[in-house]
Amino acid sequence: MQISRYSEPEFDPYGDNRTTETDAGWRAPLATSPLSAVVSLPGSKSLTNRELVLAALADGPSMLRAPLWSRDSELMVEALRALGTRFERLPGRGEFGDDLRVTPADELLGSTTIDCGLAGTVMRFMPAVAALALGPTTFDGDEYARNRPMSGVIEGLKGLGVDLDDDRRGTLPFTVHGTGRVAGGALEIDASASSQFVSGLLLSAPRFEQGLDLRHVGERLPSLPHIEMTIETLAARGVEVATPETGRWVVAPGPIRAIDVELEPDLSNAAPFLVAALVAGGSVTIVGWPEATTQVGAQLAELLPRFGARVELDGDRLTVHAPTPSEGSRGIRGVELDLSEAGELAPNLVALAALADEPSTITGIGHIRHHETDRLAALATELNGLGGRVTELPDGLRIEPAQLRGGPWRAYADHRMATSGAIIGLAVEGVVVDDIASTGKTLPQFTALWERLLA
């Protein structure tokens, strides 16, 4: 299995190093007429990588149907393969690639190195798995991955008695010296920087000898729906996670059941396509929309009407209709949003707000400074570089209406930044995204689907 490599940015997101080269990148297509598009999407990255970990720790082989095939999911497959998990690709029924049979190792073995790339799920879910393996496992990743917060995982595993050597950095790279067992028990961590700290421990907790009684002790906990997603995937495999109080999770030791699971489409990856309806006019339909889900992308159905859209849900088809335009205006309204539960939607919604007729303030997203890049700084820098009026706040962004112009848009090796540039390019001619290939992190088919959207 080949994993694509993406170059890391060699610039400071707060700097003013914009290039005037407009022929060294992907020229975002300009929308010249209202849309009438139907889009299907590959599987959820968040669900795929959780199911991969649980399948590797299960009591027998599992089948993952319609999983996501992208850089992040392939990094997770290779990480688990390095510890002894076996994978078999089988013909799938969908249009986005094979199904996957996952057979757990008879015994997890370390003495290997795991490449995390920029995948938060790999760097935060896999160390607990490696602690259950025999032998040392070294974790490293792309250059910027060394800036991503890891203290909750590192201190958490140390608190459970795992021998982990990070040279007191609290970040990648580090080595987990696995002994084949983790005692488990009571543990306190600060997960303020990422809900993945909690999910990473919960996923492996049934295999700990005493299970896990985990308590969050920080001021706030972002992205709670992702923890609910983790709890739901565990429940489907027969593992109950008790929540006796807010910020506390209790998992008893026991088996993780092998199952056959169908992956939902990635609803966060639906965001740029649904936003496109408001920017270009017309309508966009996403097929395969689940009736009930823990994916934060489902919040788009409530968030986009606040910008003026009309949303219809008909069975498994969610359609977004553009607001009624007025002379010289797309009719996009300004918003006041708290996206603390759905920070991964923020870049695309900020791009939409930059094209609105009224000011917007989007808060609750201070934690996205520590995602693939500092997304608040990157969004402000790129939009202001195109003539925007964006102000960084401690916990978000203030976006004022402005006449944008074409020019280069840096993606910062960040898939959400790349798709945000594509959104701006629908309305502003001459936007050139320097690294559209970064969308391969979670949606390798992005450019083909985007061009089909506009066809």
Secondary structure, 3 states (H helix, E strand, C coil): CCCCCCCCCCCCCCCCCCCCCCCCCEECCCCCCCEEEEECCCECHHHHHHHHHHHHCCCCCEEEECCCCCHHHHHHHHHHHHCCCEEEEECCCCCCCCEEEEECCCCCECCEEEECCCCHHHHHHHHHHHHCCEEEEEEECCHHHHHCCCHHHHHHHHHCCCEEECCCCCCCCEEEEEECCCCCEEEEECCCCCCHHHHHHHHHHHHCCCCEEEEECCCCCCCHHHHHHHHHHHHHCCCCEEEEECCEEEECCCCCCCCEEECCECCCCCHHHHHHHHHHCEEEEEECCCCCCCCHHHHHHHHHHHHCCEEEEECCEEEEECCCCECCECCCCCCEEECCCCHHHHHHHHHHHCCCCCCEEEECCHHHHHCCCCHHHHHHHHHHHCCCEEEEECCEEEEECCCCCCEEECCCCCHHHHHHHHHHHHHCCCEEECCHHHHHHCCCCHHHHHHHHHC
